[in-house]
Amino acid sequence: MSRTRAQDAILEILRNTDGEWTGKAKLCKAFYFAHLYYANERPGLLTDWASARMPQGPGIDNSDKLFGDLVGEGCLTVEPAHEGPYPEYRYRLTEKGRDAGRPPEDARSAIEDAAVFCLPRSAAELSGITHERSRSWIEGKDGDVLNIYIDTIPDDEYER
């Protein structure tokens, strides 16, 4: 099985955080923001994996498949963890995942920008940002596949 660009993006997010990430919602936000950073710098798509409207903001559509395939390939482990008293998931690169193929340089730059933006923030803070600023999330309904690229258009241009 060959990895998809979406799988490579997830692995690259983890490479930018010393191989570990705690929090599924927060990881989904990093994936979303990586797409926006990429779109702001060049035409085209970072990946063709859909984002969906989730109650906490834009998320990865069918994320269980995306993460499950990486686990099945031996590139990622997912384990239960706690964020304070709350159950959460911890995502860790395996040795195979550390050495797996990498996205193109321009994609790595966008992914790094997203990881740097998301890592110091809580999932709640990132959700607050998307609830306030993500036009695709604001206009959608839970479960909708989002056209996140409208989130990169300035308000005055979008309204025209």
C-alpha positions in Angstrom: 0.0 0.0 0.0 1.4 3.4 -0.9 0.9 6.3 1.5 -1.3 9.1 0.5 -0.3 12.8 0.8 -2.7 13.1 3.7 -0.8 10.3 5.5 2.5 12.0 4.7 1.1 15.3 6.1 0.1 13.6 9.4 3.6 12.0 9.7 5.2 15.4 8.9 3.2 17.2 11.6 4.5 14.6 14.1 8.1 15.0 12.9 7.7 18.7 13.7 6.8 17.9 17.3 9.6 15.4 18.2 7.4 12.5 17.0 4.5 12.9 19.5 1.2 14.7 19.6 -1.5 14.5 22.3 -5.1 15.3 21.4 -7.1 14.2 18.4 -9.0 17.5 18.0 -5.7 19.4 18.2 -4.1 17.2 15.6 -7.1 17.6 13.3 -6.7 21.4 13.6 -3.0 21.2 12.7 -4.0 19.2 9.6 -6.6 21.9 8.7 -4.2 24.8 9.3 -1.5 23.1 7.2 -4.0 23.1 4.3 -4.6 26.8 4.8 -0.9 27.7 5.0 -0.3 25.7 1.9 -3.2 27.4 0.0 -2.0 30.9 1.1 1.4 30.3 -0.5 0.6 28.6 -3.8 -2.2 27.3 -6.0 -3.2 23.7 -5.5 -4.1 21.4 -2.6 -1.8 20.1 0.1 -3.8 16.9 0.1 -7.1 15.7 -1.4 -8.4 14.4 2.0 -11.6 16.1 3.0 -12.1 18.2 6.1 -15.5 17.9 7.8 -17.5 20.2 10.1 -17.3 18.8 13.6 -18.7 20.5 16.7 -15.2 21.6 17.8 -14.4 23.1 14.4 -13.0 21.7 11.1 -11.8 18.1 11.5 -10.4 15.4 9.4 -13.2 13.5 7.6 -13.0 9.8 8.2 -10.0 10.4 10.5 -10.2 6.8 11.9 -9.4 5.4 8.5 -6.5 7.9 8.0 -4.9 7.1 11.4 -5.8 3.4 11.2 -4.0 3.0 7.9 -0.9 4.6 9.3 -1.1 2.3 12.4 -1.6 -0.7 10.1 1.4 0.3 8.0 3.5 0.5 11.2 4.2 4.2 10.9 2.1 5.4 13.9 0.9 4.3 17.3 -2.2 5.6 18.9 -2.6 5.1 22.6 -5.0 6.3 25.3 -3.8 9.3 27.4 -5.2 12.0 29.6 -5.3 15.7 29.2 -5.7 16.5 32.9 -8.7 14.3 34.0 -10.1 14.0 30.5 -9.4 10.9 28.2 -7.5 11.7 25.1 -5.3 10.0 22.5 -1.5 10.3 22.0 -0.1 9.8 18.5 3.5 8.7 18.2 5.8 8.1 15.2 7.4 4.7 15.1 10.9 4.3 13.7 9.3 3.4 10.4 7.2 6.5 10.5 10.2 8.7 11.3 11.9 7.4 8.1 8.8 7.2 5.9 8.8 9.3 2.7 8.3 13.1 3.1 6.0 15.5 1.4 7.6 18.0 -1.1 9.6 20.9 0.4 6.8 23.5 -0.1 4.4 21.2 1.7 6.8 20.6 4.6 7.1 24.3 5.1 3.3 24.7 5.3 3.0 21.7 7.7 5.8 23.1 9.9 4.0 26.5 10.1 0.8 24.8 11.1 2.5 22.6 13.8 4.3 25.7 15.2 1.0 27.6 15.3 -1.0 24.8 16.9 1.5 23.2 19.3 1.5 25.9 22.1 -2.3 26.3 21.9 -5.0 24.2 23.5 -7.6 22.4 21.5 -10.2 24.8 23.0 -8.2 27.8 21.9 -7.8 26.4 18.3 -11.5 25.6 18.2 -12.3 29.2 19.3 -10.2 30.5 16.4 -12.0 28.3 13.9 -15.4 29.1 15.3 -14.7 32.8 14.9 -12.7 32.8 11.6 -13.5 29.7 9.6 -16.1 30.7 7.1 -16.5 27.1 5.9 -17.2 25.9 9.5 -19.6 28.8 10.3 -21.6 28.2 7.1 -21.7 24.4 7.4 -23.6 21.9 9.4 -22.1 19.1 11.5 -20.9 16.3 9.2 -20.7 18.5 6.1 -17.5 18.2 4.0 -16.0 21.7 4.1 -14.6 23.8 1.3 -11.9 25.1 3.6 -10.3 27.1 0.8 -13.0 29.8 1.2 -11.3 30.4 4.6 -8.3 31.9 2.9 -10.2 34.5 1.0 -10.3 38.0 2.6 -13.8 39.0 3.8 -14.3 41.9 1.4 -13.2 39.7 -1.6 -15.5 36.8 -0.5 -18.5 39.1 -0.2 -17.9 40.5 -3.7 
